[in-house]
């Protein structure tokens, strides 16, 4: 099982927007900025769907995705790949719906993307750029 380190978890807390890349069954790429992104366990990331169209269509056809973590004030730069499941009912979805409503009252969380991490890569420039961390 691939797990995030404490440094990666800290980067999540410092970042506000996370680019999420997906691709259709035929390989047509899509990247979209995500705001409601929460590490839930060392090997799982929750992503709230408030406005997704192409992203949802893509993960329904091809459940692989890549999340990028980097921004001002963040120590490190990480590319996280994983398998995504779309959840639109149940306890986990209700928890995410409430999290989104707490941050942005009135904003509807239409579904929850549950990403199980399969790979983590270093993205900082230098000798170790592109190295697999986990």
Secondary structure, DSSP 8 states (H G I E B T S, - for coil): -----HHHHHHHHH-S-EEEEEE-TT--EEEEEES-EEEEETTEEEEEESS-SHHHHHHHH--EEEEEE--TT-SS-EEEEEEEEEE-SSHHHHHHHHHHHHHSTT----EEEEEEEEEEEE-SSSTTTT-B--
